[in-house]
Amino acid sequence: MKKILTLLLIFSLGSCSDGDFDVPSFNFTDTVTSCGEYVLYVSNSSKTELLALSLVKTHLGTTVGEKTITLGSTAAATSIKATYRIVVSAIGTDYFCQNIPPLEPKVSKELIATSGTVTIKTTEVLSGTTITGYKHEISLNQLLFFDGTERVFFETFPFGTVTVKI
């Protein structure tokens, strides 16, 4: 009886699996790329892992200070969309700028943020005493991605800095 129980214990421990859970690495370059002023994205060095933010005009304004916007807000005037995407080959520079999404490179995974906040800290860019633009430092907090079956959570993620000249 002891041998049978020992055998069952060994088989039950050997059959456990950690699963095949693929957690996004979020190893992006420091460069924020934009398509116009309101679509910003960062990518990994091979340009196959992307994190994009879709903003509205009021988010990158000229008011100095810090503001926090909730992702998934139902008000269209304040809505921000965050998308994490993995593609099978490198994207081109106009990937996010096209009206119709391109068929290539093929998207192998896409997660849309369902909750979280975006913090934008705005400061003036000066040339002497003249304001020449505004610098926006963007960070993401309590970011939850969900694709219907898989959930990925990040407590804090520094998105990057965007400078808008006037």
N, C-alpha and C positions, 0 to 999 in steps of 0.2 A: 504494500500500500504506500509506504514511504517513497519507494522508487517511482511509482506512478505519479504521485503528487509532485515529486522533484522534477520529473520529466515534463509534466504539465506546466509547472512554473517556468522551466527553461524555455519551452515553446512559446508561452505567452509573453515572456520578456523579449524573446527574439523576434516576435511578430510585430512589435511596436514600431511605428514609423513617425518620424518628425514631419512627414508630409513634404510636399514640393512647393512650399510657400516662397514666392519670389518678391522680396521687398525692394522697391525702387531705391537706388543708391543716392540720388540727388547730389551727384558730384558734378556741379556745373561750373563753367568758367565764370570769371568775375565780370565779364562783359554783358551788359544788357543791350539787346538789339531791339530796334523798334520798327514797326510798320506804321508810318504816320506817327501821331503822338499818342495814340490810344490803344495800340496792341504792342505789348512788350513781351519779350521772351528771352530766356537764357537756355543754353544748350551745353551738353558735355563736349569734351574736346573732339570727339568724332562726329558731332552733330546728329546723333541718332537718339538722344534722350533730351526731351524738351519740356520746359515749363513755361506756359504762356499766361499772361494776364490780359484780359480785355477790359479796358477802362472806359469811362465817359469823360467828356470835356472838363467837368468840374474837378476831377481828381488831381490833375496836375496844374493847379492854378498858380496864382501869384501871391497868395496869402502865406506869409511866413509863419511857421509853427508846425505843430504835429496834429494829424487827424487820423482817426481809426474808422474804417469802413467795414461793415459786416459782409462777408461773402454770402451769396444766395439771397440777398435782399430782394424783396418782391417789387420794390419801387424801381422802375426802369431808370429814373434819373440818377440813382445812386448805385446801381447794380455793377458788381465786378464779377467776372467769371475767371476762374483759375482752372487750367487744363494741364494735366501731365500726360505726355505722349511719348511712346517709343516707336521709332520707325526702323525699317529693315536696312536702309542705307542713308547716307548723309543728305540733309536738306539743302536746298539752294537758298540764296539770300532773299528771294522773293516768295518763299514758301507761305508765309502768313499774309502776304500782301495781295493775294489773288482773290477776286470776287467769288470764283468757283473753286472750291478746294481741289488741289491737284490729286490725280490718281497715283502718282509716284512721288516719293517713295511710299510704299505700302505701310499703313499703320498696323503694328503688331499688338499694341496695347494702348488704351486711352482711359484715363480716369478723370472724372470731373469732380472738383471740390464741392462738397455739399454743405460744408460749414467752415468757419474760421474767420479771421479778421486780417485786414491789410492795414498796416500802419505806414503812413507817408509823412516823412519829416521834410519840410520845405525850407530852404535857406536861399538867400540872395547870392548871386554871383556878381562880384564887383570888379570893375576895372577903374582903379582909383576910387572916386566917389560915385561913379556912374553904374547903375544896375544894368548888366548886359544879359542876364538870364536868371534862371532859377534851378537849383539843384534839388532833386527829389530822391531821398534815401528811402527805399521800400523794403519792408520786411513782412513776412507772413507768420501768423500766430494761430495755434490751435487748429491747424489745417487738417481737414478730414476729406480724403478722397474715397469715392465709392462708385463701383461700376455695376452694381446690381448683385454681385456675389462677393467681391473682395473689398475689404476696407483697409486703408493705409492712413496712419495718423502721424503727424509731425508737430511737435510742440512749438518750435520756433525755427524759421528758415529765413536767413537774410537774402532777399531776392537780388538786390543790387541798387545801383545809383543811375539816375537818368538826369541829364542836364538839358534844359530847354532854353534856347537863346531867344531873346526878344529883339 
